[in-house]
């Protein structure tokens, strides 16, 4: 694709270097491509290496709950595909109300595409495969876009692609986020957006982009929203440049026609998901997350991430709301290098000046938006309103976390790095300048080289589930509940359910679950259902180990809650995984016995059968 939207200056006969041509160029290009593939895959495997030894027995330390959720989504999606179920709404969680998966990170496309693998090797291993492929594919997709369409030197494309693919935010979200690590979709979207201006192909290009938009929505809807915003800012800034205004006006009719087709195709493909998202049952508007907390600290841009060489050397910080949200964390050396690259390109390449200006504006806009509604410096919120204070009240914006807008800055920096390396390769600066740039790139990028994610042993799925014994105690589609009830901090129930679905054992439902649904303050969303008396009591016992005095009123409340949930059997495993705290199993068994009577021992679990009159 040749497009002055992204292309740099065309070399002239006076350019000093002479690059290889013909077969030699092709051979060098293939070697560069092979190097890119090997490096990207090796880094992806290295980052996820803590899980590879035992995918079913290891979990990501800082986010085992999200890992359990995505494993469940893979299993449920495969089950819905093969059993004619609804992939976007389920009654297997949150009985009796169900869960609207369209307002959750349903990763529907992944669940369908990888369904055979999920049935073959199980949800935990499939999760690991998808996560690893996401990281490698993101780096390779950016390398492809850079090397084929944006820069002429594949070494420059490799540096840019690897940086974007393994940027601090991407490695941070590798802590179990299959949606945010699907960054390979972004360069494909950008490529197809830039193709919309092609004369005579607006219908075809619009259809292709519409299908891609639908796929992206089904994997990473929030990422699609951010990409659309970034495209609007970048294209708007570029088009307003006086050197490109006439070109932009000429291309506008074709671009608008193609974009109209894109909207029509995407809407047709996404009509049901969009209806569920905005009008369906169990929907919510906004999230229960405080945008002031989940906003990027200004100092975070110059800080180093935890899972990097600098981080393991003790140079990391605690400026992120949690280790999964280190969305900037570029380090001060890289910020300085990025500014130097911007100034260098501004002075050295007049033909690319509009592109560089648009990149700078895009980075600045998204950096400011990522700061959220109020300025936050070193963890302290300053009562100074920012643009997001207004934007955060708008639909769609109110469902996004502002700190994640900083993820848009990483590709901008990667593009600046690639453009700078290309220009240096073309112009061959003096030895002193070459050494200076080499030292600058090394000092900026070496501290950010990723290290492997932290992992921890997780409790095995009980034999009671893996052997299928549970089917002797639960009717088809009936309700089973583990103790404590399934939530984000105690996700075992969904892991059990995912095992049963992926191993074709049949269905059992859960009265709770880890999901986003209604019930938060001011009509916003919340994690899990609104708690009832019994699950709130059991959750406190699980976390603290304190034994409350159980009264007849507590027993009556438990019977009413079990009736509401339609529970047939209550199960307590010998070992229960707590995502944020160790679960006090002995205390749970004692309290449950006082509430429900003496349990029976079945395989490796304690079990309370609930009489039909109660269930």
C-alpha positions in Angstrom: 0.0 0.0 0.0 1.3 3.4 -0.9 -0.3 6.2 1.0 1.0 9.6 1.9 -0.9 9.3 5.1 1.9 7.1 6.4 4.6 7.0 3.9 7.9 8.8 4.4 10.0 10.7 1.9 10.9 8.8 -1.2 14.7 8.4 -1.6 16.3 10.2 -4.4 19.3 9.5 -6.5 21.4 11.7 -4.2 20.7 9.6 -1.2 24.0 8.2 0.1 23.2 4.6 0.8 22.4 2.0 -1.8 20.2 -0.8 -0.5 20.3 -4.3 -1.8 18.0 -5.1 -4.7 16.6 -8.2 -6.4 17.2 -11.7 -5.0 19.6 -10.4 -2.3 17.0 -8.0 -1.0 14.4 -10.8 -0.9 16.8 -13.1 0.9 17.6 -10.5 3.5 14.0 -9.7 3.9 13.1 -13.4 4.5 15.9 -13.6 7.1 14.6 -10.5 8.8 11.0 -12.0 8.8 12.3 -15.2 10.3 14.2 -13.3 13.0 11.1 -11.4 13.8 9.0 -14.6 14.2 11.7 -16.4 16.3 12.2 -13.4 18.6 8.5 -12.7 19.1 7.7 -16.3 19.9 10.7 -16.7 22.2 9.8 -13.6 24.1 6.1 -14.6 24.4 7.0 -18.0 25.7 9.5 -16.5 28.1 6.9 -14.1 29.5 4.4 -16.9 30.1 7.0 -19.6 31.0 5.8 -19.9 34.6 2.6 -21.5 33.3 4.0 -23.9 30.7 5.4 -26.5 33.1 1.9 -27.2 34.5 -0.9 -25.2 32.9 -3.6 -26.8 35.0 -1.7 -26.5 38.3 -0.3 -23.0 38.0 -2.0 -19.7 38.0 -0.8 -16.1 37.5 -0.1 -14.8 41.0 -1.5 -11.3 40.7 -4.6 -12.2 38.7 -5.6 -15.8 39.2 -9.3 -14.7 39.3 -9.3 -13.2 35.8 -7.4 -16.3 34.6 -10.2 -18.5 35.9 -12.8 -16.2 34.3 -11.2 -16.4 30.8 -10.7 -20.2 31.2 -14.5 -20.4 31.9 -15.3 -18.2 29.0 -13.3 -20.5 26.6 -15.1 -23.6 28.0 -18.6 -22.0 28.0 -18.1 -20.7 24.5 -17.1 -24.1 23.2 -20.0 -25.7 25.0 -22.5 -23.1 23.6 -21.2 -23.7 20.1 -21.5 -27.5 20.3 -24.8 -27.5 22.1 -26.7 -24.7 20.4 -26.6 -22.4 23.3 -26.4 -18.6 23.5 -22.8 -17.6 23.6 -23.7 -14.1 24.9 -26.1 -15.0 27.7 -26.0 -17.8 30.2 -28.1 -19.2 33.0 -25.3 -21.4 34.2 -24.1 -18.5 36.5 -26.0 -16.2 38.8 -29.1 -18.4 39.2 -31.9 -17.5 38.8 -31.1 -14.2 36.9 -28.3 -15.3 34.6 -25.4 -13.3 33.2 -25.3 -11.0 30.2 -21.9 -11.9 28.6 -22.2 -9.1 26.0 -21.4 -6.6 28.7 -18.5 -8.7 29.9 -15.3 -9.6 28.1 -16.8 -12.5 26.4 -14.0 -13.2 23.8 -16.6 -15.0 21.7 -14.4 -15.3 18.6 -11.6 -16.9 20.6 -14.0 -19.3 22.3 -15.4 -20.5 18.9 -12.1 -20.6 17.0 -10.3 -22.5 19.8 -13.2 -24.7 20.8 -11.5 -27.9 19.3 -8.4 -27.1 21.3 -10.4 -26.5 24.5 -12.0 -29.9 24.2 -8.7 -31.5 23.4 -6.4 -30.1 26.0 -8.7 -28.3 28.5 -9.4 -24.7 29.3 -6.3 -23.9 31.3 -3.9 -25.1 28.5 -6.0 -23.3 25.8 -5.9 -20.1 27.9 -2.1 -20.4 27.9 -1.9 -21.0 24.2 -4.1 -18.0 23.4 -2.2 -15.7 25.8 1.2 -16.7 24.3 -0.1 -16.3 20.8 -1.5 -12.9 21.6 1.8 -11.6 22.7 3.7 -13.0 19.8 1.1 -12.0 17.2 0.9 -8.5 18.5 4.6 -7.9 17.9 4.5 -9.6 14.5 1.4 -7.8 13.4 3.1 -4.4 14.1 6.3 -5.6 12.5 4.3 -6.6 9.4 2.5 -3.2 9.3 5.8 -1.3 9.8 7.9 -3.3 7.4 5.3 -3.6 4.6 3.7 -0.2 4.7 5.3 2.3 7.0 9.1 2.0 6.9 11.6 0.6 4.3 14.1 -0.9 6.7 13.1 -4.2 8.4 15.5 -3.7 11.3 13.7 -0.5 12.2 10.4 -2.3 11.8 11.6 -5.1 14.1 12.6 -2.7 16.9 9.3 -0.9 16.6 7.2 -4.0 16.4 8.9 -5.8 19.4 8.7 -2.7 21.5 4.9 -2.3 20.9 4.3 -6.0 21.3 6.1 -6.2 24.6 5.6 -2.7 25.8 5.1 -2.4 29.6 1.3 -2.1 29.3 1.1 -5.2 27.1 3.2 -7.3 29.5 1.2 -6.0 32.5 -2.0 -7.1 30.8 -0.5 -10.5 30.1 -1.4 -11.1 33.8 -4.5 -13.0 32.5 -6.2 -10.5 30.1 -6.9 -12.3 26.9 -8.8 -9.2 25.6 -6.1 -6.5 26.1 -3.2 -8.7 25.0 -5.0 -9.2 21.6 -3.1 -6.1 20.4 -2.5 -7.8 17.0 -6.0 -6.5 16.0 -4.9 -2.9 16.2 -2.4 -2.8 13.3 -4.9 -4.7 11.2 -7.6 -2.1 11.9 -5.2 0.7 11.1 -4.2 -0.9 7.8 -7.8 -1.4 6.7 -8.7 2.2 7.8 -6.0 3.6 5.6 -7.2 1.5 2.7 -10.7 3.1 2.9 -9.5 6.0 0.7 -8.6 3.8 -2.3 -10.7 4.9 -5.3 -13.0 2.4 -6.8 -12.7 -0.1 -3.9 -14.7 1.7 -1.3 -17.4 -1.1 -1.1 -15.0 -4.0 -0.7 -12.7 -2.1 1.7 -15.8 -1.1 3.8 -17.0 -4.7 4.0 -13.6 -6.0 5.0 -13.2 -3.4 7.7 -16.8 -4.0 8.9 -16.0 -7.7 9.4 -12.8 -6.8 11.2 -14.6 -4.4 13.5 -17.1 -7.1 14.4 -14.3 -9.6 15.2 -12.5 -7.0 17.3 -15.7 -6.1 19.2 -16.1 -9.8 20.0 -12.6 -10.0 21.5 -11.7 -6.6 22.8 -14.6 -4.1 22.6 -12.8 -1.5 24.9 -9.7 -1.8 22.7 -11.8 -1.2 19.6 -13.2 2.0 21.1 -9.8 3.3 21.9 -8.5 2.4 18.5 -11.4 4.3 16.9 -10.7 7.4 19.0 -7.0 7.3 18.2 -7.7 7.0 14.4 -10.1 10.0 14.7 -7.5 12.1 16.5 -4.6 11.1 14.2 -6.5 11.4 10.9 -8.1 14.7 12.0 -4.8 16.2 12.9 -3.1 15.0 9.7 -5.9 16.2 7.5 -5.8 19.7 9.0 -2.1 20.1 8.1 -1.9 22.7 5.3 0.3 20.4 3.1 -2.4 17.7 3.1 -5.7 19.6 3.2 -6.4 19.3 -0.5 -5.4 15.6 -0.5 -7.7 15.0 2.4 -10.6 16.8 0.8 -10.1 14.8 -2.4 -10.1 11.5 -0.5 -13.0 12.4 1.9 -16.0 11.3 -0.3 -14.5 7.8 -1.0 -13.5 7.5 2.7 -16.9 8.4 3.9 -18.7 6.0 1.5 -16.4 3.2 2.6 -16.9 4.1 6.3 -20.6 4.0 5.8 -20.4 0.5 4.4 -18.2 -0.4 7.4 -20.8 0.8 9.8 -23.6 -1.0 8.0 -21.7 -4.4 8.0 -20.5 -4.1 11.6 -24.0 -3.2 12.8 -25.6 -6.1 10.9 -23.1 -8.5 12.4 -23.2 -7.0 15.9 -27.0 -6.2 16.1 -27.7 -8.9 18.7 -24.6 -8.2 20.8 -25.3 -4.5 20.7 -28.9 -5.1 21.7 -27.8 -7.2 24.7 -25.2 -4.6 25.6 -27.5 -1.6 25.7 -31.0 -3.1 26.1 -30.7 -6.7 27.1 -31.4 -8.4 30.5 -28.7 -8.1 33.3 -27.1 -5.1 31.5 -25.6 -2.2 33.4 -24.3 1.2 32.5 -20.9 2.3 33.6 -18.7 0.2 35.9 -18.3 0.0 39.6 -14.6 1.1 39.3 -13.7 4.5 40.6 -12.2 6.5 37.6 -10.1 8.5 40.1 -8.4 5.3 41.3 -8.2 3.7 37.9 -6.5 6.7 36.3 -2.9 7.0 35.4 -0.6 8.7 37.8 1.4 11.4 36.0 4.7 10.0 37.5 3.8 6.5 36.2 4.9 7.5 32.7 8.5 7.9 33.9 8.4 4.9 36.2 9.6 1.3 35.4 7.2 -1.7 35.3 7.5 -4.5 37.8 8.0 -7.4 35.3 11.0 -5.9 33.5 14.8 -6.0 34.0 14.5 -2.6 35.8 11.7 -3.9 37.9 13.5 -7.0 39.1 16.5 -4.8 39.8 14.3 -2.9 42.3 13.6 0.2 40.2 9.8 -0.5 40.0 7.1 1.4 41.8 3.6 1.0 43.1 2.0 3.8 41.1 -0.5 1.5 39.3 -3.8 0.6 40.9 -2.7 -3.0 40.6 0.1 -4.9 38.8 -2.3 -5.6 35.8 -2.7 -2.0 35.0 0.8 -0.6 34.4 -0.5 1.0 31.2 2.3 3.5 30.8 5.5 2.9 32.9 7.8 3.7 30.0 10.7 4.8 32.2 12.3 8.3 32.1 15.0 7.3 29.6 12.5 6.2 27.0 10.4 9.3 27.4 13.6 11.4 26.8 14.5 9.3 23.8 10.9 9.7 22.4 11.1 13.5 22.7 14.5 13.4 21.0 13.2 11.2 18.2 10.3 13.6 17.7 12.6 16.7 17.5 15.0 14.8 15.2 12.3 13.7 12.8 10.7 17.1 12.8 13.9 18.7 11.7 15.2 15.9 9.4 12.1 14.8 7.4 9.9 17.7 6.2 7.9 15.2 4.1 6.9 13.2 7.2 6.3 16.3 9.4 2.5 16.1 9.2 2.6 12.4 10.2 5.0 13.1 13.1 2.8 16.1 14.3 -0.3 13.9 14.2 1.5 11.2 16.3 2.6 13.8 18.8 -0.9 15.2 19.2 -2.4 11.7 19.5 0.1 10.8 22.2 -0.5 14.0 24.1 -4.3 13.7 23.9 -4.4 10.1 25.2 -1.8 10.8 27.9 -4.0 13.6 29.3 -7.1 11.5 29.0 -5.5 8.6 30.8 -5.0 10.9 33.8 -8.7 10.6 34.5 -11.0 13.3 35.9 -8.5 14.7 38.4 -4.7 15.0 38.4 -2.9 12.4 40.4 0.7 12.7 41.4 2.6 10.1 43.3 -0.8 8.7 44.5 -2.2 12.0 45.7 -5.2 13.3 43.9 -5.2 17.1 43.2 -8.5 18.8 42.9 -7.9 20.1 39.4 -10.4 19.0 36.8 -9.2 17.4 33.6 -11.1 16.8 30.3 -12.0 13.2 31.3 -14.2 14.7 34.1 -16.7 15.6 31.3 -16.0 12.7 28.9 -16.4 10.2 31.7 -20.1 11.0 32.0 -20.8 10.1 28.3 -22.0 6.6 27.2 -19.2 4.1 26.4 -16.7 6.4 28.1 -18.4 5.7 31.4 -17.7 2.0 30.9 -14.0 2.4 30.2 -11.1 2.8 32.7 -9.2 6.0 31.9 -5.8 4.6 32.8 -6.0 2.2 29.9 -6.1 5.1 27.4 -2.3 5.3 28.1 -2.0 2.1 26.1 -2.4 4.2 22.9 0.9 6.0 23.7 3.0 2.8 23.3 2.3 2.4 19.5 3.1 6.1 19.0 6.5 5.7 20.7 7.1 2.5 18.7 6.4 4.3 15.4 8.7 7.2 16.4 11.5 4.7 17.2 11.0 2.9 13.8 10.9 6.2 11.8 14.1 7.4 13.6 16.0 4.2 12.9 14.9 4.3 9.3 16.1 7.8 8.9 19.4 7.1 10.6 19.9 4.0 8.3 19.2 6.1 5.2 21.4 9.0 6.1 24.3 7.2 7.9 25.3 9.7 10.5 28.8 10.3 11.7 30.5 7.8 14.1 29.9 10.0 17.1 26.2 10.5 16.4 25.8 6.8 15.6 27.3 5.9 19.0 25.1 8.5 20.7 21.9 7.1 19.2 23.0 3.5 19.9 23.6 4.3 23.6 20.3 6.2 23.8 18.3 3.3 22.4 20.1 0.8 24.6 19.7 2.9 27.8 16.0 3.5 27.0 15.0 0.0 25.9 17.2 -2.4 27.8 15.5 -1.7 31.3 12.1 -2.5 29.7 13.0 -6.0 28.5 10.3 -8.2 30.0 10.8 -10.9 32.5 8.4 -13.9 33.1 5.1 -13.4 34.9 4.9 -14.4 38.5 2.9 -17.7 39.0 1.7 -19.7 41.9 0.4 -23.2 42.6 -3.4 -23.4 42.5 -5.6 -25.9 44.1 -6.6 -28.8 41.8 -10.1 -29.5 40.6 -11.5 -32.1 43.1 -11.9 -35.7 42.1 -15.6 -35.2 42.9 -15.7 -33.1 39.8 -13.1 -34.7 37.5 -14.5 -38.2 38.0 -18.0 -37.1 37.2 -19.3 -38.1 40.7 -21.2 -34.8 41.0 -23.7 -36.1 38.5 -25.0 -38.6 41.1 -26.0 -35.6 43.3 -27.1 -32.9 40.8 -30.0 -33.3 38.3 -29.1 -32.3 34.7 -28.8 -28.5 34.7 -29.3 -28.4 38.5 -27.6 -26.0 40.8 -24.4 -26.9 42.7 -22.6 -24.4 44.9 -19.1 -24.6 46.3 -18.2 -23.0 49.6 -17.5 -20.2 49.7 -19.8 -19.1 46.8 -18.0 -18.4 43.5 -16.7 -14.8 43.2 -13.7 -13.0 41.8 -11.8 -13.7 45.1 -12.9 -17.3 45.3 -13.2 -18.5 41.6 -13.0 -22.2 42.1 -16.7 -22.8 41.2 -16.2 -21.5 37.6 -13.0 -23.6 37.3 -15.0 -26.7 38.2 -17.8 -25.8 35.9 -15.3 -25.1 33.1 -13.8 -28.6 33.6 -17.2 -30.3 33.4 -18.2 -28.4 30.3 -14.9 -29.0 28.5 -14.9 -32.7 29.3 -18.5 -33.1 28.2 -19.8 -34.2 31.6 -22.9 -32.2 31.3 -24.2 -29.0 33.0 -24.5 -27.8 36.5 -25.3 -24.2 37.4 -23.9 -21.9 40.0 -25.8 -19.5 42.1 -23.1 -16.8 41.9 -20.0 -16.3 39.8 -17.3 -13.9 38.7 -18.9 -11.5 36.2 -19.9 -7.9 35.8 -23.6 -7.3 36.3 -26.1 -4.7 37.6 -26.5 -3.7 41.2 -23.7 -1.2 41.8 -24.1 2.3 43.1 -26.2 4.8 41.0 -27.3 2.0 38.7 -23.7 1.1 37.7 -22.2 -2.3 37.4 -20.6 -4.5 40.1 -18.6 -7.7 40.3 -20.8 -10.6 41.0 -24.4 -10.5 42.2 -25.7 -8.4 45.0 -24.9 -10.5 48.1 -27.5 -12.1 50.2 -27.2 -12.8 53.9 -25.9 -16.4 53.6 -23.1 -15.8 51.0 -22.0 -12.6 52.8 -21.7 -14.6 56.0 -19.8 -17.4 54.4 -17.5 -15.0 52.5 -16.5 -13.3 55.8 -15.8 -16.7 57.4 -13.7 -17.7 54.4 -11.6 -14.6 54.6 -11.2 -14.1 58.3 -11.6 -17.5 59.9 -13.8 -16.0 62.6 -16.6 -18.2 63.8 -19.9 -16.2 64.3 -22.7 -17.4 66.6 -25.2 -19.1 64.4 -28.8 -18.4 65.3 -32.1 -19.9 64.2 -32.6 -16.7 62.1 -29.3 -17.5 60.3 -30.6 -21.0 59.5 -33.9 -19.7 58.3 -32.1 -17.2 56.1 -29.9 -19.9 54.7 -32.9 -22.0 53.8 -34.5 -19.1 52.1 -31.4 -18.2 50.1 -30.9 -21.9 49.0 -34.5 -21.9 47.9 -33.9 -18.7 45.9 -30.8 -20.1 44.3 -32.5 -23.6 43.7 -29.4 -25.3 45.2 -29.4 -29.1 45.2 -26.0 -29.7 46.8 -23.4 -27.7 48.7 -19.8 -28.7 48.3 -16.7 -27.9 50.3 -13.3 -29.1 48.9 -10.3 -29.9 51.1 -8.4 -27.1 49.5 -10.0 -23.9 48.2 -8.2 -21.3 46.1 -8.4 -17.7 47.3 -7.2 -15.2 44.7 -6.5 -12.5 47.3 -6.3 -14.3 50.7 -6.0 -17.9 52.0 -9.4 -19.5 52.5 -10.1 -20.9 56.0 -11.6 -24.2 55.1 -12.0 -25.6 58.6 -13.9 -22.6 59.7 -16.1 -22.8 56.7 -16.9 -26.5 57.4 -17.8 -25.7 61.0 -20.1 -22.8 60.1 -21.8 -24.7 57.2 -22.4 -27.6 59.6 -24.1 -25.3 62.1 -26.2 -23.9 59.2 -27.1 -27.0 57.3 -26.4 -30.0 59.5 -23.7 -32.7 59.3 -22.1 -33.2 55.9 -21.2 -36.5 54.2 -17.8 -37.3 52.8 -17.9 -38.0 49.1 -14.5 -38.6 47.3 -12.4 -35.7 48.3 -15.1 -33.2 49.3 -17.6 -32.5 52.1 -21.2 -32.5 50.8 -24.5 -31.2 52.1 -27.6 -32.5 50.2 -30.4 -30.0 50.2 -33.9 -31.6 50.5 -36.2 -30.9 47.5 -38.6 -29.0 49.8 -35.8 -26.4 50.4 -34.3 -26.4 46.9 
